[in-house]
Amino acid sequence: MADDLTFDATPPDSPGRCVRLSRLVRRIVADNSGPITFTGTCSYIVGRGQVAILDPGPDSPEHVAALLAAVRGETVTHVLVTHTHRDHSPAARAIVAATGARLVGCGPHRSARALAAEEVNFLEASSDRDYVPDEEMREGDRISGQGWSLTTVETPGHMANHLAFHLPEENALFSGDHVMAWSTTVIAPPDGSMSDFMASLEKLRGRDERLYWPGHGGPVREPQRFVRALAHHRRQREVSILNRLAAGDRTIPAIVAAIYQGLKPALIGAAGLSVFAHLEDLVARGAVTTEGPPSLDGEYRLA
């Protein structure tokens, strides 16, 4: 099969509407659309009668109300979180308070590496530092309810604590923000790590799920082909960065301007973070040099 990466930008459904996707899975999209969140965060309800809510979403009373209305008359046994960005985990507190469910999934927020001073405010704005689970799940850990089970797959990269969850009854994977059909994933150091992200992609290539339900957008169909194409795309992006350094570009803004021509202004910051993640990885591998630790405003050269 070709390694062409083709995105599906079809909106999944209207915010606040509960849609049954399969025998065991329902979805409600939060009303937090944006250049990074697409049409909004996808929250999933798994099971019937005795259910889990996965990625309850942002701190939005309207979204919490929609989730609680969708499970009225059912028992919520677990709330699961894939990672602690503010568009995925903050609503967990209100859902747990209303239902008495057990909060499980990823561990508390952590970065992929030590923080530089200028990175602290950025992370405070994007990360849910108040999230504390009742139980931190690790690779292979399992929870279950009536007719369903979810098994943890550790997928660091987009965030150091990122998890995916396998639903064996439907051979599906809730992939969080690690793999999405509508766009490539933003890898933003120090929360994210390009080397971890690529290793997690390789890990998923060895699995056989038939479908991914992501944190934003519609399903990832033919996931093994898509993951292979996504890894190829990242390797090609790395080549483009190395070529720009060979051509004399030294800064992240110069590289972004050269290789992301025509990019919407709202996405320039995210592109810069992804280039930074690539450069951080290239410096660690000895292919690129910079003075001191890699930084967003640093200068870079081929080694």
C-alpha positions as CSV (number, residue, x, y, z in Angstrom):
1,M,0.0,0.0,0.0
2,A,1.1,3.6,-0.6
3,D,2.2,5.7,2.3
4,D,0.2,8.7,1.2
5,L,-1.3,10.5,4.3
6,T,-4.9,11.5,3.5
7,F,-6.9,13.3,6.1
8,D,-10.6,13.1,6.7
9,A,-11.9,16.5,7.8
10,T,-15.6,15.5,8.0
11,P,-17.1,16.8,11.2
12,P,-18.2,13.9,13.4
13,D,-21.5,15.4,14.7
14,S,-23.0,18.5,16.3
15,P,-21.7,19.6,19.7
16,G,-23.8,18.3,22.6
17,R,-25.5,15.6,20.6
18,C,-25.2,12.0,21.7
19,V,-24.6,9.7,18.8
20,R,-24.4,5.9,18.9
21,L,-21.4,4.7,16.9
22,S,-21.6,1.0,17.6
23,R,-23.2,-1.5,19.9
24,L,-20.9,-0.4,22.8
25,V,-19.8,3.1,21.9
26,R,-21.6,6.5,22.0
27,R,-20.0,9.9,21.4
28,I,-20.7,13.5,22.4
29,V,-18.5,16.3,21.0
30,A,-17.7,19.3,23.2
31,D,-18.4,22.8,22.0
32,N,-14.7,23.8,22.0
33,S,-13.8,23.9,18.3
34,G,-10.6,25.6,17.2
35,P,-7.5,25.2,15.0
36,I,-6.0,22.6,17.3
37,T,-9.3,20.9,18.6
38,F,-11.0,20.7,15.1
39,T,-14.8,20.6,15.8
40,G,-14.3,19.9,19.5
41,T,-13.2,17.2,22.0
42,C,-14.8,13.8,21.5
43,S,-16.1,12.3,24.8
44,Y,-17.0,8.6,24.6
45,I,-19.5,6.5,26.6
46,V,-18.6,2.8,26.6
47,G,-21.1,0.1,27.4
48,R,-24.8,0.0,28.1
49,G,-26.4,0.1,31.6
50,Q,-23.1,0.0,33.4
51,V,-20.8,2.4,31.5
52,A,-17.5,4.3,31.4
53,I,-17.0,7.8,30.2
54,L,-13.7,8.3,28.4
55,D,-12.1,11.7,28.0
56,P,-14.9,13.8,29.6
57,G,-13.5,16.9,28.0
58,P,-13.0,20.6,29.0
59,D,-14.3,22.5,32.0
60,S,-17.7,23.2,30.4
61,P,-21.0,23.0,32.3
62,E,-22.9,22.5,29.1
63,H,-20.7,19.5,28.0
64,V,-20.9,18.0,31.5
65,A,-24.7,18.4,31.4
66,A,-24.9,16.7,28.0
67,L,-22.8,13.7,29.2
68,L,-24.9,13.3,32.4
69,A,-28.1,13.5,30.4
70,A,-26.9,10.8,28.0
71,V,-26.2,8.4,30.8
72,R,-29.4,9.1,32.9
73,G,-30.7,5.9,34.3
74,E,-27.3,4.1,33.8
75,T,-24.5,3.6,36.3
76,V,-21.2,5.3,35.5
77,T,-18.5,3.0,37.0
78,H,-15.4,4.7,35.6
79,V,-14.2,7.9,34.1
80,L,-11.1,7.4,32.0
81,V,-8.6,10.0,30.8
82,T,-6.1,9.6,28.0
83,H,-4.0,12.6,28.9
84,T,-4.1,15.8,30.9
85,H,-4.4,18.6,28.3
86,R,-7.2,21.0,29.3
87,D,-9.5,20.0,26.5
88,H,-9.6,16.4,27.7
89,S,-9.5,16.0,31.5
90,P,-11.0,18.9,33.5
91,A,-14.6,17.8,33.2
92,A,-13.7,14.6,35.0
93,R,-14.1,16.3,38.4
94,A,-17.7,17.3,37.8
95,I,-18.6,13.9,36.3
96,V,-17.1,12.0,39.3
97,A,-18.8,14.3,41.7
98,A,-22.2,13.7,40.1
99,T,-21.9,10.0,39.6
100,G,-19.5,8.6,42.2
101,A,-17.5,7.0,39.4
102,R,-13.9,6.0,39.9
103,L,-11.4,8.2,38.1
104,V,-8.7,6.2,36.3
105,G,-6.4,6.4,33.3
106,C,-3.3,8.4,32.8
107,G,-1.2,9.6,35.7
108,P,-1.0,13.2,36.9
109,H,0.6,15.7,34.5
110,R,4.3,15.3,33.8
111,S,6.6,16.6,31.1
112,A,8.8,14.6,28.8
113,R,11.9,16.4,30.2
114,A,12.9,19.0,32.7
115,L,11.3,22.5,32.2
116,A,13.1,25.6,31.1
117,A,12.0,28.7,33.0
118,E,10.2,30.2,30.0
119,E,8.1,27.0,29.5
120,V,6.3,27.1,32.8
121,N,3.6,29.6,31.9
122,F,3.0,27.9,28.6
123,L,2.3,24.6,30.3
124,E,0.1,26.2,33.0
125,A,-2.2,27.4,30.2
126,S,-2.4,24.1,28.3
127,S,-2.2,21.4,31.0
128,D,-4.5,20.3,33.7
129,R,-2.3,20.3,36.8
130,D,-5.3,19.6,39.2
131,Y,-6.0,16.2,37.7
132,V,-5.3,13.4,40.2
133,P,-6.7,9.9,39.4
134,D,-8.0,7.4,41.9
135,E,-5.8,4.8,40.0
136,E,-3.0,5.4,37.5
137,M,-3.3,2.8,34.8
138,R,-0.2,1.2,33.2
139,E,0.5,-1.0,30.1
140,G,-1.9,-3.9,30.1
141,D,-4.1,-2.8,33.0
142,R,-7.8,-3.5,32.5
143,I,-11.1,-2.3,33.7
144,S,-14.4,-3.9,32.8
145,G,-18.2,-3.6,33.0
146,Q,-21.2,-5.5,31.8
147,G,-20.2,-6.7,28.3
148,W,-17.2,-4.5,27.9
149,S,-13.6,-4.1,28.9
150,L,-10.8,-1.6,28.3
151,T,-7.1,-2.4,28.3
152,T,-4.4,0.2,28.6
153,V,-1.8,0.8,25.8
154,E,0.9,3.3,26.8
155,T,1.4,5.8,23.9
156,P,3.7,8.7,25.1
157,G,4.6,11.3,22.6
158,H,1.9,13.9,22.3
159,M,2.2,14.0,26.1
160,A,4.4,12.1,28.4
161,N,1.4,10.5,30.2
162,H,-0.6,9.7,27.1
163,L,-2.6,6.5,27.1
164,A,-4.8,4.7,24.5
165,F,-7.4,2.1,25.4
166,H,-8.3,-1.1,23.6
167,L,-11.9,-2.3,23.4
168,P,-11.5,-6.0,22.6
169,E,-15.2,-6.7,22.2
170,E,-15.1,-4.5,19.0
171,N,-11.4,-4.6,18.3
172,A,-11.2,-0.8,18.5
173,L,-8.7,1.6,20.0
174,F,-9.5,4.9,21.7
175,S,-6.4,6.7,20.5
176,G,-6.8,10.0,22.2
177,D,-4.6,12.7,20.5
178,H,-1.9,10.2,19.5
179,V,-3.5,9.3,16.1
180,M,-6.3,11.4,14.5
181,A,-7.9,11.2,11.0
182,W,-8.3,14.9,10.5
183,S,-4.8,16.1,11.2
184,T,-1.3,15.2,12.3
185,T,-0.7,15.4,16.0
186,V,1.0,18.4,17.5
187,I,4.1,17.4,19.5
188,A,4.9,20.3,21.8
189,P,8.0,20.0,24.0
190,P,8.4,19.7,27.0
191,D,5.0,18.0,27.3
192,G,5.6,16.0,24.2
193,S,8.6,14.2,22.7
194,M,9.1,13.3,19.0
195,S,11.3,10.3,19.8
196,D,8.6,8.9,22.1
197,F,5.9,9.7,19.6
198,M,7.7,7.8,16.8
199,A,8.3,4.8,19.1
200,S,4.6,4.8,20.1
201,L,3.6,4.8,16.4
202,E,5.9,1.8,15.8
203,K,4.2,0.1,18.7
204,L,0.7,0.6,17.2
205,R,1.9,-0.7,13.9
206,G,2.3,-4.1,15.6
207,R,-1.3,-4.2,16.7
208,D,-4.4,-5.3,14.8
209,E,-7.3,-3.0,15.8
210,R,-9.7,-2.5,13.0
211,L,-10.7,1.1,13.9
212,Y,-9.5,4.0,16.1
213,W,-11.8,6.4,17.9
214,P,-9.7,9.6,18.4
215,G,-9.9,12.6,20.7
216,H,-10.9,14.9,17.8
217,G,-12.6,14.2,14.5
218,G,-14.0,11.1,13.0
219,P,-12.7,7.5,13.2
220,V,-9.4,6.4,11.8
221,R,-10.2,3.6,9.4
222,E,-7.5,1.2,8.1
223,P,-5.4,2.2,11.1
224,Q,-2.3,0.2,10.3
225,R,-2.0,1.8,6.9
226,F,-2.7,5.2,8.4
227,V,-0.2,4.8,11.1
228,R,2.5,3.7,8.6
229,A,1.7,6.8,6.5
230,L,1.8,9.0,9.5
231,A,5.3,7.7,10.5
232,H,6.5,8.2,6.9
233,H,5.1,11.8,6.9
234,R,7.1,12.6,10.1
235,R,10.3,11.1,8.6
236,Q,9.8,13.3,5.5
237,R,9.2,16.3,7.7
238,E,12.5,15.6,9.4
239,V,14.2,15.4,6.0
240,S,12.7,18.8,5.1
241,I,14.1,20.3,8.3
242,L,17.6,19.0,7.6
243,N,17.4,20.3,4.1
244,R,16.5,23.8,5.4
245,L,19.4,23.7,7.8
246,A,21.7,22.7,4.9
247,A,20.3,25.7,2.9
248,G,21.3,28.1,5.7
249,D,18.1,28.5,7.8
250,R,19.1,28.7,11.5
251,T,15.9,29.5,13.4
252,I,12.5,27.8,13.9
253,P,10.5,30.7,12.4
254,A,12.7,30.6,9.2
255,I,12.2,26.8,8.9
256,V,8.4,27.1,9.5
257,A,8.1,29.8,6.8
258,A,10.0,27.6,4.3
259,I,8.3,24.3,4.8
260,Y,4.8,25.3,5.8
261,Q,4.0,27.7,3.0
262,G,0.4,28.8,2.9
263,L,-0.3,27.7,6.5
264,K,-3.2,29.4,8.3
265,P,-1.8,32.0,10.7
266,A,-3.6,30.4,13.6
267,L,-1.5,27.2,13.1
268,I,1.9,28.8,12.8
269,G,2.6,28.4,16.6
270,A,1.7,24.7,16.5
271,A,3.9,24.2,13.4
272,G,6.8,25.9,15.3
273,L,6.3,23.6,18.3
274,S,6.4,20.5,16.0
275,V,9.6,21.7,14.3
276,F,11.0,22.3,17.8
277,A,10.2,18.7,18.7
278,H,12.0,17.4,15.6
279,L,15.0,19.6,16.3
280,E,15.1,18.5,19.9
281,D,15.1,14.9,18.7
282,L,17.8,15.6,16.1
283,V,20.0,17.3,18.7
284,A,19.7,14.3,21.0
285,R,20.7,12.0,18.1
286,G,23.7,14.1,17.3
287,A,22.5,15.1,13.8
288,V,22.0,18.8,14.7
289,T,23.8,21.2,17.1
290,T,22.7,24.2,19.1
291,E,24.2,26.3,21.8
292,G,23.0,25.0,25.2
293,P,19.7,23.0,25.5
294,P,17.4,23.2,22.5
295,S,14.9,26.1,22.8
296,L,12.2,27.7,20.7
297,D,14.4,30.8,20.1
298,G,17.7,28.9,19.6
299,E,19.9,28.7,16.5
300,Y,20.5,25.3,14.9
301,R,23.1,23.9,12.5
302,L,23.9,20.6,11.0
303,A,26.4,18.6,13.1
